[in-house]
């Protein structure tokens, strides 16, 4: 049976950890589901790991629609989330709706939007019209140049309180889930505690409702620089299936991420 947003929200309420990975094609969708991954994120990280760009900024809506279609065709069980790429949701809620609708028609069950307070109207507009939205706070890669690089966010009392406030505002605007990227583990725990919706961490410590990693990072096939929060699951397993099964097992058992992968 298909995992839905309700399933994931119930898992979070019952403290049963959600295992998510990025996925960009039909074959991997089947492999990841078989290994027990609950949710597949068609991430705009495909700009880095598939297209070889230095950032996610060149990724287009057409790219995202194509890869969402591929993942949706290969998937039978997992919840599928598609990233809204740069410049497809920031200008107006109406534009965002039309662009999100293309991703939903391509097979997504939810769209993900980077950003906090400036995105509230758009999140409300989309969710009021039947499009589930996942927020994304902390390190938001589409803002890499504004942030001055891929840096840990939310450090210090003021920045931490601000992030908690924005997470609550996103939830109130209708977000059904929030990705927390590269923030201190204690802060991610406090955000998770403050919300009823699931939080999915990447470089955000173990106290989130679930975890996500970029598939090519955890399989160690991406030749670029690895963030501290990435673990190579191929090292001890040697097969893709084994690596993904181990990832799911460690996320569910809360043994990944360890302190060495956290800030
Ligand atoms: O695009 C992506 O893969 C993401 C994850 C880093 C959460 O947004």
Boltz pocket constraint, residues with backbone or C-beta under 6 A from the ligand:
constraints:
  - pocket:
      binder: B
      contacts: [[A, 22], [A, 41], [A, 42], [A, 43], [A, 44], [A, 45], [A, 46], [A, 83], [A, 179], [A, 181], [A, 202], [A, 212], [A, 214]]
      max_distance: 6.0
